[in-house]
Amino acid sequence: MFTLHPAASEALADLLGRIARVAHRHPAVADRLLESLSVNAFTAGDIAVGVDALYARFGLLEPRGRALELLPALEQAGALAAAGHFPVQAARVCEALGRIAYQQGEYQLASEQWSRALDLSEVSAHLQTGVAARIGLGQIHYAQADWARGLRQMRDAGEHLAGTDDSYLSAKLALNIGVGSFETDDLPAAERHFSHGLAAARRGAHRVFEAEAHWHLARAALARQRMDWAVADCRLALDIAARDGYPWLEAAASRTWTEIALARGDNAGAVRSTRHGLALAQRIQARAQARQAHLQLAELLQAEGDAPAALDHLWQHLALQSEIERLSLPARATLAAPPAEEAGAPASPEELLLHLCGQRQRLAAAPPPEALAELKSASARILGLANVIRWPLGHGGLNAGDHPRYVDLLTRHGAPLALPDAALHPCHAELAGLAGAAEARIEVPLYDGAQLAGALWLVDARATRAWTRQELLIASQLALLFEAQGA
């Protein structure tokens, strides 16, 4: 289970640790304890404890194929965390919802949830959820066969995790880096990372990652044509997964066992293994796994001369592939380009930003109030904003007397902060009286040389908005333009 750092309280952290030890031998008992703890906390109005207990329960049930049972509770918990101004707990809910969506092949939804978890983890300086979200975003690239980009995302997660002692995330990250290395044909690096993942899993007694490490090592052994190693590791993975009840992992290892059976000339065994994996994938609604199993069965049955059955599985493979592609389409464009007002006028946000950057010399010569007004108007158009506010540091703006935590946050973070939900700002109470504080926004520190000079707020019309990485990059460029004007 995922050890929560920090939990809502030290007492809760201690209790969750004891329940985690129970879970190793009696997962059903641990499940009942966590359910009771979460329900009682929500009933008593202790939202942070309730969400943390629910997230711990998700960590117990998800590898056992039961995450969907918690979907309504997680969605409700996310709303309660937002209403109660608990950004860490809200980030945990988003991370969990991202994993549920990913398992079902809903990659666009998973990406949105993990991006939101990352934003919330950064504004609340919460390392664990940020690393978990980065790993998830890397897995989205993997799912789209963009192995190189996914591997870069995983290594970025590794840089953030460096120096921390978290066996769960260390195991998860090592295995994912190993996958990226394997798929980019760096077999020695893949085996090294799979071994690191196995060691971290054993150190923290994370049985699902131990089984997954053996599965990946079996795949690497097959690539080296070491059948003896492949058989031993794949059997270990299947034994742990079946004994401890990890259906996703058992389905994945079954695909590899099919390859082993085929290499041995055991076609009947290959078909049995693939059918078993398909049944497991369908049970937990893992679309991508079911799609792979249908394709594998189509090929096996075709080789046996059973063309009608092979065709049926091929159609099911294609239907699932089409469904996954449909679910992976963005719900909206990354940035909605405003319509061109005249022929040849810049229309896309990038073109508008480039056009604005070309006006720097003219803006520098304009009276400061006019330059500031034009920058605000252009920024609002580029990002589709309701308001752009420049808060100076000092009298009439932000100051250490009225906004000590916020000034400290800007000083420490020094980078754009994406607020997908205004209620989840870690300095919510401190900023409540300021214009724009009730809306979703991007906040960018402004500097005069090396000194903090204020903040630029790029404010949406709504209380919530899912900001994209592209919008954060554009916000950084806009802030540079404001700084160049001394604004």
Phi and psi in degrees as a GROMACS rama.xvg file:
@    title "Ramachandran Plot"
@    xaxis  label "Phi"
@    yaxis  label "Psi"
@TYPE xy
-78.001  114.463  PHE-2
-76.1256  126.135  THR-3
-85.3512  123.426  LEU-4
-126.147  115.145  HIS-5
-86.5237  155.36  PRO-6
-81.3651  175.526  ALA-7
-60.2556  -26.0609  ALA-8
-156.569  161.886  SER-9
-65.0525  -36.2462  GLU-10
-62.9776  -40.7994  ALA-11
-66.7962  -42.0188  LEU-12
-58.3601  -42.5968  ALA-13
-65.0083  -42.4337  ASP-14
-66.1193  -42.9814  LEU-15
-63.7995  -36.1838  LEU-16
-62.3817  -41.4391  GLY-17
-68.0203  -38.5399  ARG-18
-66.5734  -36.0223  ILE-19
-61.3628  -37.2176  ALA-20
-68.3456  -35.6227  ARG-21
-63.8524  -37.7891  VAL-22
-62.1015  -28.2093  ALA-23
-62.215  -34.8072  HIS-24
-106.312  -30.3948  ARG-25
-134.584  73.0998  HIS-26
-60.195  -34.1657  PRO-27
-65.3901  -39.1724  ALA-28
-65.3026  -44.7269  VAL-29
-60.7309  -38.8647  ALA-30
-61.284  -45.8627  ASP-31
-63.4294  -39.3147  ARG-32
-64.8045  -44.0832  LEU-33
-68.2958  -38.8182  LEU-34
-62.4031  -44.9547  GLU-35
-63.7076  -43.205  SER-36
-61.3665  -44.3155  LEU-37
-67.1777  -48.9955  SER-38
-60.9789  -44.8033  VAL-39
-63.7215  -38.6794  ASN-40
-66.5901  -44.9532  ALA-41
-61.935  -40.5127  PHE-42
-62.1941  -37.0077  THR-43
-81.7017  -1.71869  ALA-44
82.5836  11.1556  GLY-45
-91.8434  82.8458  ASP-46
-63.9693  -44.728  ILE-47
-61.5255  -44.3783  ALA-48
-65.4499  -41.7033  VAL-49
-60.6651  -44.2658  GLY-50
-67.1921  -43.3394  VAL-51
-62.9017  -41.055  ASP-52
-65.535  -38.9833  ALA-53
-65.9097  -39.7573  LEU-54
-65.9539  -38.854  TYR-55
-62.9547  -38.6752  ALA-56
-65.6874  -39.8968  ARG-57
-58.5641  -42.4997  PHE-58
-61.5331  -29.9585  GLY-59
-77.0066  -43.0795  LEU-60
-86.7457  -29.2472  LEU-61
-58.6213  -48.9532  GLU-62
-67.3778  -14.7017  PRO-63
-93.1067  10.5078  ARG-64
77.2924  20.2019  GLY-65
-117.335  18.4541  ARG-66
-62.4876  -36.2295  ALA-67
-60.1676  -25.9196  LEU-68
-60.138  -28.7383  GLU-69
-94.9456  -0.64364  LEU-70
-56.8701  -50.3879  LEU-71
-61.0417  -40.7277  PRO-72
-65.4385  -39.8259  ALA-73
-65.8832  -41.8878  LEU-74
-63.2888  -40.8182  GLU-75
-66.9193  -40.2004  GLN-76
-63.3131  -36.9746  ALA-77
-62.5576  -40.7134  GLY-78
-65.647  -40.7717  ALA-79
-67.2119  -39.0424  LEU-80
-63.8512  -39.3761  ALA-81
-66.1984  -45.1918  ALA-82
-64.6568  -31.9457  ALA-83
-91.4142  1.72903  GLY-84
62.2966  52.1784  HIS-85
-116.837  85.2101  PHE-86
-64.8289  -35.7009  PRO-87
-64.7231  -45.7774  VAL-88
-66.2084  -38.3332  GLN-89
-64.2103  -38.5678  ALA-90
-62.404  -40.6854  ALA-91
-63.2402  -41.3298  ARG-92
-61.4894  -45.4705  VAL-93
-61.5251  -39.3811  CYS-94
-62.9685  -41.9945  GLU-95
-66.3673  -43.9319  ALA-96
-63.0475  -33.9887  LEU-97
-63.2593  -39.9835  GLY-98
-68.3379  -36.856  ARG-99
-64.5057  -46.7347  ILE-100
-62.8678  -40.2447  ALA-101
-62.9066  -43.7679  TYR-102
-60.5605  -33.4768  GLN-103
-85.8267  1.80191  GLN-104
80.1543  13.7245  GLY-105
-91.8721  76.1072  GLU-106
-70.7807  -32.9607  TYR-107
-64.9961  -45.7489  GLN-108
-64.3616  -40.8035  LEU-109
-60.8357  -43.184  ALA-110
-62.1682  -42.071  SER-111
-63.8679  -43.6155  GLU-112
-66.3308  -42.7669  GLN-113
-70.2996  -34.4302  TRP-114
-64.5308  -40.2797  SER-115
-66.2993  -41.1005  ARG-116
-61.3222  -40.4369  ALA-117
-64.9071  -44.4851  LEU-118
-59.1251  -46.8647  ASP-119
-66.6254  -36.0322  LEU-120
-67.0418  -33.2686  SER-121
-74.7468  -39.7609  GLU-122
-70.7972  -24.6048  VAL-123
-102.425  5.55837  SER-124
53.3483  46.228  ALA-125
-106.315  102.897  HIS-126
-62.0574  -49.0404  LEU-127
-56.3866  -53.3491  GLN-128
-65.6893  -35.2788  THR-129
-62.4333  -42.9153  GLY-130
-66.47  -44.4116  VAL-131
-60.5387  -40.6846  ALA-132
-67.437  -39.3341  ALA-133
-63.8535  -40.6972  ARG-134
-60.7031  -44.0501  ILE-135
-60.472  -43.6948  GLY-136
-65.0621  -33.6731  LEU-137
-64.8791  -37.6586  GLY-138
-65.4663  -30.4076  GLN-139
-61.6836  -43.7756  ILE-140
-62.9742  -40.8488  HIS-141
-59.5522  -44.0759  TYR-142
-61.22  -26.1483  ALA-143
-97.7862  14.1763  GLN-144
62.6126  21.478  ALA-145
-95.1712  74.0913  ASP-146
-66.9454  -39.9131  TRP-147
-63.7802  -44.9196  ALA-148
-67.8325  -39.8266  ARG-149
-61.2958  -39.6711  GLY-150
-65.4722  -38.0554  LEU-151
-62.9142  -39.6805  ARG-152
-64.2561  -40.2696  GLN-153
-64.7299  -41.2191  MET-154
-68.2906  -32.4834  ARG-155
-63.3221  -41.7725  ASP-156
-61.0878  -39.3514  ALA-157
-63.0981  -37.5694  GLY-158
-63.2703  -37.3965  GLU-159
-72.5154  -30.281  HIS-160
-82.5665  -17.1139  LEU-161
-53.67  135.017  ALA-162
86.5755  -1.4267  GLY-163
-106.142  151.342  THR-164
-104.977  85.5935  ASP-165
-132.156  97.1444  ASP-166
-64.7583  -33.3791  SER-167
-62.8626  -55.7395  TYR-168
-68.6573  -33.7512  LEU-169
-61.9308  -43.5148  SER-170
-65.5177  -46.8058  ALA-171
-61.3658  -43.9694  LYS-172
-68.0596  -43.9488  LEU-173
-60.4971  -42.2731  ALA-174
-64.907  -40.1253  LEU-175
-70.4917  -37.0417  ASN-176
-65.3133  -37.787  ILE-177
-60.6632  -40.7721  GLY-178
-61.6146  -46.8876  VAL-179
-61.545  -39.5628  GLY-180
-65.9541  -41.4662  SER-181
-61.0309  -45.3084  PHE-182
-75.1335  -17.0395  GLU-183
-102.262  19.2931  THR-184
66.9586  28.5513  ASP-185
-106.584  77.3725  ASP-186
-64.6508  -41.63  LEU-187
-59.3658  -42.9804  PRO-188
-65.5832  -39.094  ALA-189
-60.6709  -48.3108  ALA-190
-63.4986  -36.5746  GLU-191
-64.1307  -44.5668  ARG-192
-70.9806  -36.3162  HIS-193
-61.9107  -38.6173  PHE-194
-68.0664  -39.3853  SER-195
-62.1638  -41.8713  HIS-196
-62.8331  -40.5379  GLY-197
-62.8857  -42.6102  LEU-198
-63.7934  -43.7981  ALA-199
-65.945  -38.3473  ALA-200
-64.1533  -42.162  ALA-201
-67.9898  -37.9842  ARG-202
-61.3174  -39.1397  ARG-203
-98.5991  4.9946  GLY-204
56.7171  42.4524  ALA-205
-94.7093  90.1714  HIS-206
-63.6749  -35.5562  ARG-207
-64.5502  -37.3415  VAL-208
-75.5442  -30.0046  PHE-209
-61.7818  -46.4605  GLU-210
-63.3684  -42.258  ALA-211
-64.0257  -38.232  GLU-212
-61.7123  -43.132  ALA-213
-63.8779  -37.55  HIS-214
-61.7851  -47.0777  TRP-215
-65.292  -37.5599  HIS-216
-65.159  -33.0878  LEU-217
-65.0155  -40.8501  ALA-218
-62.8655  -41.4166  ARG-219
-65.2469  -39.0662  ALA-220
-64.3702  -39.6897  ALA-221
-60.8359  -40.7464  LEU-222
-63.144  -29.6304  ALA-223
-89.0418  -0.799726  ARG-224
61.6481  34.2387  GLN-225
-100.028  85.2027  ARG-226
-62.8971  -36.2179  MET-227
-62.4827  -44.2977  ASP-228
-66.7947  -42.6083  TRP-229
-60.4365  -44.9892  ALA-230
-62.028  -45.9296  VAL-231
-62.8405  -47.8073  ALA-232
-69.1824  -39.6928  ASP-233
-67.307  -38.4122  CYS-234
-62.5363  -41.265  ARG-235
-61.1867  -45.2375  LEU-236
-60.8252  -46.3082  ALA-237
-65.8886  -38.9091  LEU-238
-64.4334  -47.2533  ASP-239
-64.4489  -44.8635  ILE-240
-63.0222  -42.2018  ALA-241
-70.6528  -41.3839  ALA-242
-69.8753  -40.3123  ARG-243
-93.8807  -6.76643  ASP-244
78.6897  55.5446  GLY-245
-113.886  84.8775  TYR-246
-64.522  -37.6619  PRO-247
-61.3262  -46.1223  TRP-248
-67.5536  -38.8609  LEU-249
-64.2511  -39.1483  GLU-250
-64.7352  -41.3366  ALA-251
-64.988  -45.8549  ALA-252
-67.3442  -27.6327  ALA-253
-64.1836  -35.0053  SER-254
-63.6814  -40.3101  ARG-255
-69.4701  -36.133  THR-256
-64.6363  -31.4169  TRP-257
-60.9098  -43.7122  THR-258
-64.0379  -38.6176  GLU-259
-64.899  -43.3259  ILE-260
-61.9876  -41.5145  ALA-261
-63.9726  -41.2391  LEU-262
-63.2474  -26.9182  ALA-263
-88.3322  -3.9972  ARG-264
81.3313  16.6469  GLY-265
-99.0323  79.9438  ASP-266
-66.5241  -37.6466  ASN-267
-63.8788  -40.9245  ALA-268
-64.9924  -35.4951  GLY-269
-64.3131  -43.114  ALA-270
-64.2839  -44.1401  VAL-271
-59.8253  -45.3702  ARG-272
-63.1538  -40.8234  SER-273
-69.4863  -40.5086  THR-274
-62.3149  -38.884  ARG-275
-63.8199  -44.4967  HIS-276
-63.8009  -38.2063  GLY-277
-63.6996  -43.5373  LEU-278
-61.2099  -40.553  ALA-279
-65.419  -45.096  LEU-280
-62.5002  -41.0719  ALA-281
-66.9168  -34.5772  GLN-282
-64.0928  -37.8629  ARG-283
-99.6728  8.76675  ILE-284
58.8115  41.2028  GLN-285
-91.0527  92.9709  ALA-286
-60.5103  -44.5048  ARG-287
-63.1344  -41.2831  ALA-288
-65.7765  -42.7757  GLN-289
-63.153  -39.949  ALA-290
-59.3652  -46.7232  ARG-291
-62.3699  -41.0162  GLN-292
-66.8438  -39.734  ALA-293
-61.183  -43.1116  HIS-294
-64.2425  -43.1467  LEU-295
-61.3513  -43.1464  GLN-296
-65.5275  -39.5751  LEU-297
-58.3592  -44.3921  ALA-298
-66.3964  -41.4219  GLU-299
-65.7156  -45.0403  LEU-300
-70.3029  -33.4519  LEU-301
-62.0667  -42.0486  GLN-302
-64.7338  -28.9459  ALA-303
-82.3364  -6.55053  GLU-304
88.7003  9.20064  GLY-305
-93.6743  76.0225  ASP-306
-62.9633  -42.9045  ALA-307
-60.5405  -44.4185  PRO-308
-66.4583  -39.3792  ALA-309
-61.5534  -42.9776  ALA-310
-64.5822  -38.4604  LEU-311
-60.6075  -45.1847  ASP-312
-68.9465  -33.2512  HIS-313
-65.1062  -42.3506  LEU-314
-61.6151  -40.6751  TRP-315
-66.9544  -37.6516  GLN-316
-59.9826  -46.8533  HIS-317
-65.9314  -37.3293  LEU-318
-64.623  -43.405  ALA-319
-67.5004  -38.4961  LEU-320
-62.0878  -42.5018  GLN-321
-63.9066  -39.9071  SER-322
-65.9734  -42.2425  GLU-323
-63.5907  -42.4038  ILE-324
-63.2116  -39.7574  GLU-325
-64.4653  -42.612  ARG-326
-70.0951  -20.5212  LEU-327
-89.3095  -5.86674  SER-328
-69.8629  139.14  LEU-329
-62.6175  139.861  PRO-330
-66.7515  -25.5219  ALA-331
-149.301  163.865  ARG-332
-63.4363  152.458  ALA-333
-53.0297  -44.79  THR-334
-137.496  131.098  LEU-335
-77.5328  113.735  ALA-336
-74.1521  128.651  ALA-337
-68.0992  152.16  PRO-338
-66.3326  145.851  PRO-339
-68.3753  135.571  ALA-340
-85.4945  -22.1756  GLU-341
-155.516  161.038  GLU-342
-57.3204  131.968  ALA-343
84.6555  -5.46872  GLY-344
-73.2132  144.573  ALA-345
-63.4204  138.366  PRO-346
-120.258  -40.5809  ALA-347
-77.2953  156.174  SER-348
-56.2964  -39.6385  PRO-349
-64.6708  -41.7856  GLU-350
-66.2751  -39.6352  GLU-351
-63.5221  -40.6383  LEU-352
-65.1321  -43.3853  LEU-353
-61.412  -42.0501  LEU-354
-62.2585  -42.5144  HIS-355
-64.6299  -41.7708  LEU-356
-59.9115  -32.1955  CYS-357
-70.68  -10.3934  GLY-358
-97.1621  7.75939  GLN-359
-58.1991  -43.3512  ARG-360
-65.3126  -43.1462  GLN-361
-64.3178  -41.5118  ARG-362
-65.4089  -35.2776  LEU-363
-64.4744  -29.7111  ALA-364
-87.8439  -12.1202  ALA-365
-80.764  157.851  ALA-366
-57.176  137.805  PRO-367
-51.5915  -42.9277  PRO-368
-61.2089  -38.2858  PRO-369
-68.3296  -41.853  GLU-370
-62.6993  -42.5247  ALA-371
-64.6114  -42.5806  LEU-372
-63.382  -40.0424  ALA-373
-68.3632  -40.0934  GLU-374
-62.4108  -41.9244  LEU-375
-64.9666  -44.1174  LYS-376
-63.5071  -43.9685  SER-377
-66.8503  -39.86  ALA-378
-62.6657  -41.9359  SER-379
-63.063  -39.0055  ALA-380
-69.7804  -42.3294  ARG-381
-62.6009  -43.3085  ILE-382
-101.704  1.35764  LEU-383
65.4103  53.1682  GLY-384
-103.467  160.897  LEU-385
-89.8786  -28.5396  ALA-386
-159.277  150.532  ASN-387
-128.934  121.976  VAL-388
-123.008  129.349  ILE-389
-106.039  114.293  ARG-390
-99.3206  113.553  TRP-391
-75.3293  158.265  PRO-392
-90.8404  118.56  LEU-393
131.245  -158.428  GLY-394
-60.4686  130.734  HIS-395
84.5625  1.44842  GLY-396
-139.11  -129.516  GLY-397
-89.6285  140.672  LEU-398
-151.152  154.672  ASN-399
-66.2406  -20.5137  ALA-400
-74.7298  -44.7707  GLY-401
-92.5119  -26.1778  ASP-402
-132.375  54.884  HIS-403
-62.6512  -43.3785  PRO-404
-68.2137  -36.9911  ARG-405
-71.1204  -44.1565  TYR-406
-60.474  -39.5475  VAL-407
-64.7696  -41.0872  ASP-408
-61.3084  -46.4039  LEU-409
-61.6313  -41.166  LEU-410
-65.8145  -44.3683  THR-411
-72.1882  -43.1329  ARG-412
-77.9457  -48.7405  HIS-413
64.0183  16.9538  GLY-414
-142.418  164.268  ALA-415
-57.9713  139.844  PRO-416
-114.1  122.851  LEU-417
-95.0165  120.309  ALA-418
-104.286  95.7793  LEU-419
-71.9412  -20.3594  PRO-420
-141.977  115.979  ASP-421
-58.1747  -32.0236  ALA-422
-69.6141  -14.6256  ALA-423
-101.916  13.8936  LEU-424
-66.7083  132.502  HIS-425
-64.0279  -18.4571  PRO-426
-110.652  32.9877  CYS-427
-53.2469  -50.7422  HIS-428
-64.3883  -37.9477  ALA-429
-68.7645  -30.8076  GLU-430
-99.3218  -0.870862  LEU-431
-55.3797  -30.9175  ALA-432
-84.5521  -3.84298  GLY-433
-88.7125  147.775  LEU-434
-60.944  136.994  ALA-435
86.2856  -4.61999  GLY-436
-72.0587  -19.0189  ALA-437
-92.1461  0.14205  ALA-438
-115.008  156.746  GLU-439
-63.8061  146.439  ALA-440
-163.159  164.387  ARG-441
-106.438  131.471  ILE-442
-112.615  127.035  GLU-443
-123.578  123.168  VAL-444
-62.2277  139.881  PRO-445
-108.672  140.615  LEU-446
-124.318  149.515  TYR-447
-115.558  97.1976  ASP-448
70.2  -123.023  GLY-449
-98.0924  0.299793  ALA-450
-99.3622  136.972  GLN-451
-61.6932  129.053  LEU-452
-116.771  -8.79579  ALA-453
154.936  -156.722  GLY-454
-146.893  145.101  ALA-455
-104.997  122.966  LEU-456
-105.872  122.047  TRP-457
-105.417  101.653  LEU-458
-105.041  128.622  VAL-459
-83.195  168.099  ASP-460
-79.4544  -15.0734  ALA-461
-110.49  165.105  ARG-462
-75.6105  -20.9269  ALA-463
-132.287  143.515  THR-464
-159.961  133.64  ARG-465
-85.0989  99.8584  ALA-466
-75.8915  145.348  TRP-467
-100.235  164.568  THR-468
-61.794  -36.0508  ARG-469
-63.2651  -41.2249  GLN-470
-64.9873  -34.5804  GLU-471
-65.6861  -40.4324  LEU-472
-63.3697  -43.5092  LEU-473
-63.7676  -40.2307  ILE-474
-59.6837  -40.0738  ALA-475
-61.9364  -41.7783  SER-476
-66.9112  -38.8934  GLN-477
-63.1146  -40.492  LEU-478
-61.5073  -37.8968  ALA-479
-61.476  -37.0242  LEU-480
-66.7853  -40.6601  LEU-481
-63.5201  -41.5971  PHE-482
-64.5642  -38.982  GLU-483
-63.1385  -27.86  ALA-484
-88.2495  0.621204  GLN-485
67.3437  22.9663  GLY-486
